[in-house]
């Protein structure tokens, strides 16, 4: 549901990655400009805009100019942990996309922009020829559930899981796949959720077919690796922390151009450490 329908002035947080609507982003805040921004957001219940860098660094460097893409996602803080006065850990939830109209840099280095918010994706049901993308996404979530991972905030996206919506399914795949910042930005800017999902569906097959052709071989195989985060509780202290597990999406194409997809999950633990074994279970 769209929150804003007119121009707003918001602080911006340029990053080397892309936040999608309904996605979750974990951030470690230590720069003064962002510490002040986060404190204000928490105090007022407001949010900030995440935009993808296309020039410069995330951390402020003297004399360095930064540039960023004009389309970003509004982020609202869902979890706030002031570890130290100069170090915050926050979890953000992606809400509505926006387009930057004008921006200025304040004396403390914080960028503030006037933005026009973009309407939420129109509901488009996943068509039959794209059902595989939704089915495999469901299997990814189910695989972690079967391994004992709790659902909800432990997953890198939040409920409700809308497997029947083109936009929602496409956005989740954009988060899971290790795409370049430019590729993610390209998908974020697509206005049609059906087109976005079409492109995701074709991505793996196109890579496989091109790979097979370039190598002039009868078969091809590609692996897409990602680090899947799960929030785990300590066995002794009761504290929580994010544990990242290796997950691999595999695609193969044979001499008859038949494409097959597989999911591999690794839950690694030390056999000499009973705590490690119990956490893995």
C-alpha angles and dihedrals in degrees: 000000000000114000101188129034101174140049116300134181112231138163116253130221110197110205139174091243138053130248118210128202110276090014126127124230127188116208135185109211120202109136114100094233092056095040088058091044093052093047090053092047092051092046095049099032089238131131143218138231123259113208128177118246119234095173135023131016134293092237114066114255123192111263094000120135118213127205128191142181117274096230117071142148129256111238127203122197112243100169126029124187116177096200091174134352087262099037128061128177113205137177115210132196120214114233127162130003120236141185121228114235101176135349140190135190117234124219091263091054097256113139116222122190142186106230138184113220118230121226116256118261112283112245110266118171116228106259123227094257090057098042090106091069091054094042094051091047089054090050091052090056092042091051092059091045091055090051090060100263113143118234126235121047091008089073122075090246132042137241143300096066105212101194091164095060120089095209096048094047093046092049092051092052090050088057096045099046119076096241124161118258088252092053092048091049090051091055093045091056095051107113096199114071089199091055090047091054092043090056093048091049092051096043099083095039092049092051091049094048093046091046091051092048095046092051092044090226135136096237139028138191132193133185124204111196126199137170109238114207123218124178107235129190121226113246094224114023099037090230121135132226140169117260117194119214126195115247126177130197109204127196127186134184122195134204090278091053092250110156122212128184130205137182121215122191126191122200103182124192139160113256089210093057116070092190091056091049093049093049090051092051 
